[in-house]
Amino acid sequence: MTVGTNSAPVVAAAAEDRFRDAPAPPAAAADGLCGVPPQAVDSARARGAGPAARPVRADRADRAATGAPGTGPGPGFAVDPDCLPDGLVVADDTGRVVCFNAAAARITALAPEQAIGAPLDRALPLEDLEGRRWWALTDPYGGLATRRGQPERNLLLPGGREVLVSASYIRTHPTGPVRRLVVTLRGTEARRRTERSHAELIATVAHELRSPLTSVKGFTATLLAKWERFTDDQKRLMLETVDADANRVTRLIAELLDISRIDSGRLEVRRQPVDIATAVGRHVQALTANGQAPERFLVSISRPLPDLWADPDKIDQILGNLLENAVRHGDGTVTIGVSPHEKGTAVTVSDEGPGIPEESMARVFTRFWRGSKRGGTGLGLYIVKGIVEAHGGTITVGRGPGGGAEFRFILPVSAPAYLTQ
């Protein structure tokens, strides 16, 4: 599983290719790899492992890796190792560290001046998940001469901190000795967040599916076994319950498909002319038909409205979710406002309930956020945001005039491609 960016291996690969094709650099130039002055490395070697001057320049191999001028194709500027998002550690042909960037210092909690000049196995005392010392296990300098590196894997730093590590062996010739060992480090926090999110999604789906499927199975088994014992009214009630639970399962599956399309950027929007005012009225009528008091809803339409080209099914999904949330979690009057906006059409849905705490505002449109314990999967607002953004619009949340939550989304003026060509 890939988490975040990993630019350091790209830099290492570029350096490896150019270093392999070029003649071996003089010792002084080689010691300048990754911007470490030769005198700093010599001084560090003389002391064994100690502070070194802060990197101040890059040699030929560095410029090849970063695309600096004079090295062939490249963006035309050198990249400071401290600017890389991942940890970068480079050791010379003797196994001494000559580069230790800021990200590596952050991940390992070791100051660069302590790492520069130190043996690699001392600066990075890595162990595998079975407690074996990784450098002794892989033996990069004395192992097979045909190896080019180590793939990314989970390793442990002192204290049991987990880190993702990969290594590249840079040789003058394909089977020559290792001239540079380039190691990249990445923290596992982002990956753990992703895995936790996936686990939460699976747990939520399992929980939401269990209840309706249990009901469907129970009622259908009862009807099949004892059909003649029930009156027509009892049979109708059971079948209506089965139908409602089946609709609930269908809705959950549709939400999961929407999440998959949103996350992968494949959510399709089929634009058609949409009368947003009529769509709002239709949703209000559906809520009143299901038992809500008509006087609870206040609809305000400011005309003239600009032409709106959008996916009507997706617009219904947005309105249905926002109005259902206002009815379920809010109190008092639910106000729906539709008005022209400089960018298109603005729609506001607000209630008079307790509102959303300030500290929760930033999490409203994330997965599994629930405003209360009154049911729901916590996926609806995440999907709403994805649909609005797929239309090129924006959605915000704040506090309404009545003290409750206020959601406002803006859909831009647009038209199908065939009308704009």
DRENLOGU-992285 format. One record per residue: x, z, y of N, C-alpha, C in turn; residue in one letter. Coordinates in steps of 0.1 Angstrom, whole numbers, plus 2048, in hexadecimal, padded with zeros to 3 digits. Layout:
BEGIN
XZYXZYXZYA/...
% end
This chain:
BEGIN
8098007F480080080080980080CM/8067F781680E7F68228077FE82DT/80E80683480980E83E81180C84BV/80B80985681280786281B7FB862G/8257FB86B82F7F086B83C7F4865T/8447EA8618507EC85B85A7E2860N/85E7E386C8677D98728757DA86ES/87A7E686A8887E986788C7E085CA/8857DE8508897D684688B7C784AP/8837C38548847B58598927B4860V/8957BE8688A27BE86F8AD7BE865V/8AC7C685B8B67C78508B87BA849A/8AD7B48468AD7A783F8B479C847A/8B179C8548B879285D8C779585DA/8CB7A185E8D97A585F8E07A1852A/8D97A38478DE7A083A8E1791838E/8D878983C8D977B83B8E5776843D/8E677A8508F07758588FE77B855R/8FE78885090A78E84D910787840F/90778383790C77D82B91377082ER/90D76883791275B83A91E75B843D/92176684A92C76685493876C84DA/94476985295076F84D95077E850P/95778684895879484A95D797858A/9577A086095B7A386D9677AC86DP/96F7AC87797A7B58789757C4877P/97E7CD87397A7DB8719747E187EA/97A7DE8899757E48959677DF898A/9657D28969577CC89994D7D288FA/9517D38839487D88789447E687BA/94D7EE88094A7FC8839407FD88FD/93E7F28969357F28A19267F089DG/9247EF8909167EB88C90C7F5891L/9007EF8958F57F78998F87FF8A6C/9027F98AE9047FE8BB90D80A8BBG/91480E8B191D8198B192B8158B4V/93181A8BF93F8168C29498198B7P/9538108B595C8128AB96481F8ACP/9678238B996E82F8BB96683B8B7Q/95983A8B89508458B49508478A5A/95083C89E95083D89095D84288BV/96883C89197584188D97785088FD/97285589B97386389E96B86B894S/95F86689095686D88795D86D879A/96386287596A86286897586C868R/97C86D873988876874983885872A/97788887797189587696A897869R/96788C86295F88D85695088A859G/94A89286193C890865939898871A/93889287C93589A88892F892893G/92E89789F9278908A992E8838ADP/9268798B092B86C8B49258688C1A/92C85F8C892685B8D59198548D2A/9108548DC90484D8DB90683E8DAR/8FF8368D19028288D09018218DDP/90B8188E090B8128ED90B8038ECV/9107FD8E09107EF8E090D7EA8D1R/90B7DD8D09087D88C29127CD8BFA/9167CC8B39207C28AF9197B58AAD/9217AC8A491B79F8A09107A0896R/9127A988C9077AA8828FA7B0888A/8FC7B98928F07BF8998E97B48A0D/8F07AC8A78EA7A18AF8E37978A6R/8E979589A8E278C8918D579288CA/8D579F88A8C97A68868BE7A6890A/8C27A789D8B87A98A78B579D8AFT/8BC7928AC8B97858B38BF7858C1G/8CB78C8C38D178C8D08D777E8D3A/8DA77B8E08E076E8E38ED76C8DCP/8EF7608D88FC75C8D28FC75D8C3G/8F07608BD8F07618AE8E67578A8T/8E274D8AF8D87448A98CA7478ADG/8C07438A58B27468A88AF7548AAP/8A77578B48A37658B789C7668C4G/8967718C788E7728D38977738E0P/8A47748DE8AD7748EA8B07818EFG/8AD78C8E88B17998ED8B47A28E1F/8BD7AC8E48C07B58D98B67C08D9A/8B47C68CD8AA7D18CB8B27DE8C9V/8B07E88D18B57F58CF8AF7FB8C2D/8B88008B98B28068AD8A88118B0P/8AA8188BB8A18238BF89381E8C2D/8928118C588580B8C887D8078BBC/8838088B087C8048A387280F8A0L/86680B89A85C81589786081D88AP/86981788286C81E87587B823876D/87E82D86E88B83386D895829868G/8A082786F8AB81E86A8B8826869L/8BE82585D8CB82C85B8D4821855V/8E082085A8EA8168558F681E852V/8FC81B846908820841912815840A/91F81884292A80E84192E80D832D/93A80683193E80382394480F81CD/94681A82494B82781E94083181BT/93382D81F92883681D92683F828G/92D83D83492B84584092083F849R/91884884F90D84485791283F865V/90F83286891382D87590782A87FV/8FB82C8798EF82A8828E483387DC/8DE83A8868D48448838CA84488FF/8BF83C88E8B783A89A8AD84689CN/8A68458A789E8508AB8928538A1A/88D84889B88284A892887851885A/89484E88189985587589C864879A/8A08678858A287588989587C889A/88A87588D87D87C88D87887E87FR/87A87587687487686987C881861I/88988186389288A85B894897861T/89189986E8948A58768A38A8877A/8AB89D8778B989E8788BE897885L/8C689D88D8CA8978998D488C896A/8D388089E8DC87589B8EB87989CP/8EF8828A58FD8858A690288D899E/8F98938928FC89A8868FD89087AQ/8F688587B8F687B870901871872A/90486C87E90E86288091C86787BI/92285F87292F86386C92E86B860G/92387085C92187885091F86F844A/92387383891F86C82C91086A82BP/90C85E8268FE85B8258F686581DL/8FC86A8128F487380A8F3881810D/8FC88381A8FA8908218F088F82DR/8F18838348E788183E8D987F839A/8D887982E8CB8768278CB87C819L/8CA8888178CA88E8098BD88C802P/8BA87F7FE8AD87C7F98AD87F7EAL/8A18827E589E8847D789287D7D3E/8918787C68858727C287B87D7BED/86F8797BA8648827B886788B7ACL/8718887A487489079888089979BE/88589A7A888F8A27AC89D89D7AAG/89F8907A78AC88B7A58B28857B2R/8BF8877B48C58827C08C58737C1R/8BF86D7CB8BD85F7CB8CA8577CCW/8D385B7D58DF8537D78E88537CAW/8E885E7C38EF85E7B68E88567ACA/8DB8557AD8D384D7A38D583E7A5L/8D583A7B28D582C7B58E38267B7T/8ED82F7BB8FB82B7BC8FD81E7C3D/8F981D7D08F98107D79078097D8P/9128127D991F80C7DA9268097CDY/9228107C392980E7B69208087ABG/9148057AE90B7FF7A490D7F07A2G/9037EA79D9047DB79A9067D47A7L/90F7CA7A79137C37B29097B87B6A/8FF7B67AD8F47AC7B08E87B27B7T/8E87BF7B98DC7C57BF8DD7C37CER/8D17C17D48D07BE7E28C97CA7E9R/8C47D37E28BD7DF7E98B47E67E0G/8AC7EF7E68A37F77DE8957F57E5Q/88A7F37DD87D7F17E38787FF7E8P/86E7FE7F086880A7F78628137ECE/8658207ED86082A7E485F8377EBR/8578407E585684E7EA8628567E6N/86885D7EF8738667ED8718737F4L/87987D7F187788A7F888388E800L/88189380C88B89981488C8A8811L/8968AF8158978BD81388A8C4819P/8858CD8118798D481486C8CD80EG/86F8C28078638BC80085C8B2809G/8618AE81585A8A581D85B897817R/85089081685088381085287881AE/85A86E81685D86381F85E856817V/85B84B81D85B83E81786983881AL/87183481087F83081288182280BV/88781981288C80D80C89A80A811S/8A28038098B080080D8B47F280AA/8BD7ED8138C27E08118D17E0811S/8D77D98078E67D98068EB7CC80CY/8F47CD8168F97C281D9077BF818I/90A7B48129177B080C91C7A4813R/92A7A381393079781992E78B810T/92E78D80392B7837F99207887F0H/91977F7E990E7837E191178E7D7P/91E78E7D19227997C892D7A17CDT/92F7A07DA93A7A87E09367B77E2G/93F7BF7E793D7CD7E99327CF7F5P/92C7DA7F59227DD7FF9297E080CV/9277D881692D7DA8239247E382CR/9177E282B90E7EA8329027ED829R/8FE7FA82A8F27FE8238E780282EL/8DC7FA82E8D27FC8398C6803832V/8C280E8378B78168328AC81783CV/8A081583889581784188C82283CT/88782A84587F836842871835849L/86783984285A83A848853846844R/84C84D84D84485884A838854842G/83285E83B82685B832819860838T/81986484580D86984B80285F84CE/8068528507FC8488527F6844844A/7FF84383A7FA84082D7F084A827R/7F485782A7EB8628257DE86282CR/7DE85E8397D185D8407C985283AR/7CF8478377C783C8317C2840823T/7CA84681B7C684B80E7BA85580FE/7BC85E8197B186881B7A486181FR/7A585782879985082C793849821S/79A84381879583C80C78E846803H/79585280178F85C7F87828617FEA/78186380B77586781276A85D810E/76E85081176484681075E846801L/7678477F77628477EA7598537E7I/75D85F7EC75586B7EA74786A7F1A/7478647FD73A8628047318597FDT/73784E7F872F8447F172984A7E4V/7328517DD72D8577D17228617D3A/7238697DE7198737E170C86C7E5H/70D8627EE70185B7F36FA8537E8E/70184E7DE6FB8467D46F584F7C9L/6FA85B7C76F68637BC6E78677BER/6E386B7CA6D68707CC6CB8667CAS/6CC85A7D16C18507CE6C184A7C0P/6CD8497BA6CD8437AC6C884D7A2L/6CA85A7A56C486579C6B586479DT/6B08627A96A18627AB69C8557A5S/6A284A7A769D83D7A069D83F791V/6A884478C6A984577D69E84F778K/69C85A77F69286477B68485F77BG/68085878667285378767084877DF/67983E77C677833773676838764T/67F84176167E84775367184E750A/66C85575A66085C759654853757T/65484876064983F75F649837752L/65583374D65682C740651835735L/65484273565184A72A64284F72AA/63D85173663085773762684F741K/62784274061F83A74961083D749W/60B83F73E5FC84173C5F884F741E/6018587435FD8657475FB867756R/5FF85D75E5FF85E76C5F3856772F/5EE85B77D5E38537845EA84878CT/5E283F7915E78347995EE8397A6D/5E88447AC5EE8497B85FC84F7B5D/5FD8567AA60A85C7A66148517A3Q/61084779C61983C79961E8357A6K/6158337B061882D7BC6228357C4R/6208427C462984B7CB63784B7C5L/63884B7B764584A7B164C83C7B4M/6448327B364A8247B664E8237C5L/6478297CE64B8297DC6588307DEE/65983B7D76668437D767183B7D2T/66F8357C667A82C7C167E8217CAV/67481B7D16768107DA67E8157E6D/67B8217EB6828277F769182A7F3A/69382F7E76A08327E36A88267E0D/6A281B7DB6A980F7D96AD8097E6A/6A580A7F06A88057FE6B480D803N/6B481A8006C08238056CD81E7FFR/6CC81B7F26D98167EB6DD8097F1V/6D38007F36D67F37F96DC7F4807T/6D77FD80F6DC7FF81C6EB80481CR/6ED80E8136FB81381170580880DL/7018008047097F57FF70C7EB80BI/7027E88137037E081E70D7E6828A/70C7F382A7167FA8337247F882EE/7267FA8217337F981B7397EB81DL/7307E181B7357D381D7387D082CL/7317D68357347D48437417DB846D/7447E78417507ED84475C7E583EI/75A7DF8327657D782D7677CB836S/75D7C483B75F7B98437657BC851R/7607C88567667CC8637757CF862I/7797D78577877DA85578F7CE853D/78A7C484C7927B88497917AD854S/7897B085E7877A686977E79A865G/77679C85B76E79085575F792858R/75C79A86274D79C86574978F86DL/73F78886773A77B86D72F77E876E/72F77788272577888C71E76A88DV/71276988A70B75C88B70275D897R/7067578A27007598AF6F37508B0R/6E97568B56DC74F8B86D77568C4Q/6CD74F8CB6C77558D66BF7628D2P/6C276D8D96BC77A8D66B477F8E2V/6A87838E06A078A8EA6A27998E8D/6AB79F8EF6AF7AD8ED6A37B68F0I/69B7B38FA6907BB8FE6867BB8F3A/6837B08ED67A7AF8E267F7B78D6T/68C7B68D36927BD8C86917CC8CAA/6937D18D66917DF8D96837E48D6V/6797DC8DB66B7DF8D96677E08CAG/66D7D68C266A7D68B466F7E38ADR/67B7E88B16807F48AB6788008AFH/6748008BB66B80C8BF65E80C8B8V/6588008B664C8008AF64D8048A0Q/65980189A65B80588C65D81488BA/66381A895665829895658830897L/64F82B8A06428318A263982F896T/63B82488F63382188363782B877A/64383087864883986E646848872N/63E84A87C63A85888063F85E88CG/64885689464D85B8A064285A8ABQ/6418638B46378628BF63B8578C9A/63284E8CC6358438D663A8488E3P/6358548E863A8598F564885E8F5E/64E85F8E965C8638E86668588EDR/66184C8EE66A8418F166783C8FFF/67283A90767183491467A828915L/67381C91667B80F91667B80A925V/68780792A6898029376907F4936S/68A7EA93B6907DC93A6917D7949I/69E7D494D6A17CF95A6A27C0959S/6997B995F69A7AA95E69E7A496BR/6A379896B6A578F9606B2792958P/6B179094B6BC7939426C378593FL/6D078693E6D777993B6D477592CP/6D67689296D476391C6DE76A913D/6D976F9076E27768FE6E276E8F1L/6EF76A8ED6F17648E16F876E8D8W/6F27728CD6F877C8C46F277A8B6A/6F77828AD6F178289F6E578B89FD/6D978689D6CD78E89E6CD79A894P/6D27978886D27A187E6DB7AC882D/6E77A98876F17B388B6EB7BB897K/6E47B48A06DE7BB8AC6D47C68A7I/6CC7C189D6C27CB8976C97D7891D/6D57D488B6DC7DF8846E27E988FQ/6E67E489A6EB7EC8A56E07F58AAI/6D57EE8AE6C97F58B46C37FF8AAL/6C27FB89D6BC8048936C5811892G/6D280F8916DA81B88F6DA82489BN/6DB81E8A86DB8278B36CE82E8B5L/6C38278B36B682E8B56B38388AAL/6B883589E6B683F8936BE84B896E/6CA84A89B6D385589F6CC85E8AAN/6C78578B46C085E8BF6B48668BAA/6AC8608B16A18678AC6A58738A3V/6AF87089A6B287A8906BA886896R/6C388389F6CC88D8A46C98928B2H/6C188A8B96BD88E8C76B08958C8G/6AC8998D469F89F8D76998988E3D/68D89B8E56868968F26848878F2G/6848828FD6828738FF68E86B8FCT/68C8608F56978578F269584B8FCV/69F84990469E83F90E6A783390AT/6A182790B6A881B9086A7812914I/6B380F9196B48079256BB7FA922G/6B67EF9276BC7E19266BD7DB934V/6C97D79386CB7D29456D67C8945S/6D67BF94F6E17B59516EE7BD955P/6F97B79517067BD95470F7B1958H/7197B49607227AA9647297A2959E/72A7A894D7307A294272579D938K/7197A093A70E79B9317027A4931G/6FF7AA9266F37B39256F77C1920T/6F27CB9276F57D99246E97E091EA/6EB7E79136E07EE90D6E47FD90CV/6DC8069106DF8149106D481B908T/6D88248FF6CF82D8F76D383B8F9V/6CA8438FE6CE8519016C285A8FDS/6C68678FA6BC8718F66BD87E8FED/6B58888FB6B68949036BA8A08FAE/6C289D8EF6C68A78E66D28AF8EBG/6D98B68E26E48BE8E66F08B58EAP/6F08A98E76FC8A08EA7078A18E1G/71289B8E471E89B8DC7298A38E3I/72F8AC8DC73A8B48E37458AB8E8P/74B8AF8F37558A78F97618A58EFE/7648AF8E77708AD8DE76D8A48D3E/7608A08D175C8978C675A8898CBS/75A8868D87578798DE76186F8D8M/76D8728D67778688D27758658C3A/76E86C8BB76C86A8AD75F8658A9R/7568628B374885E8B07488518A8V/7518478AB75183A8A575A839899F/75F84489476784488875F84687CT/76584387075E84586475A853861R/74F85585B74A86285674786C861F/74786886E743872878734874878W/73088187872288487872088E884R/71588A88C71289389770C8A0893G/7068A08877008AD8826FF8AB873S/6F98B586C6F78B485E6E98AF859K/6E48A78626D68A285F6D6895857R/6E089384E6E08878466E887C84CG/6E98718446F18658496FE866842G/70485A84171185883B71D85A845T/71A85985272585A85B72C84D85DG/72684285872C83585972582C863L/71983086871182787071882387DG/71D82D88572382A892730823891L/73782588674381D88374080E882Y/73580C87B7307FE87972B7F8886I/72380088D71E7FB89A72A7F78A3V/7347FF8A473F7FB8AD7467EE8A8K/7477ED89B74D7E18957447D4898G/7377D689872E7CA89B72F7C78A9I/72E7D18B272F7CE8C073C7C78C4V/7477CC8BF7547C68C27557B88BBE/74E7B58B074E7A88AA74779E8B3A/73E7A38BC73779A8C673F7998D2H/74B7A08D37537A08DF74F7AA8E9G/7467B48E57417BE8EF7487CB8EDG/7437D58F47497E28F473D7EC8F3T/7407F88ED7378038EC73D8108F0I/7368188F773B8258FB7318308F9T/73583D8F972C8488F772F852902V/72585890772786391171B86C911G/71987391C70E87C91D703876926R/6F68769216EC8709286E6878933G/6DD87393C6D787B9476CF887942P/6CA8869366C28919306CB89B929G/6D88999296E18A39226E589F914G/6DE89590E6E18919016EB886900G/6ED8808F56F68758F36F18688F9A/6FA8608FE6F78539047018498FFE/6FB83F8F87038348F37008288FBF/70B8208FF709815907712809902R/70C7FE8FE7147F38FA7117E7902F/71B7DF90471A7D390D71E7C7904I/7157BD9047177B18FD7197A6907L/72579E90672879491072078890FP/71F78091A71977391A72176A911V/71A76390872175A8FF7177508F9S/71D7478F271473C8EC71C7378E0A/7157318D671B72B8CB7257208CFP/72F71E8C773A7158CA7357078CDA/72A7028C57266F58C771F6F28D4Y/71B6FD8DB7166FB8E97206FC8F4L/72C7008F07377018FA7416F68F9T/7406EE8EF74A6E38EE7466D78F6Q/
% end
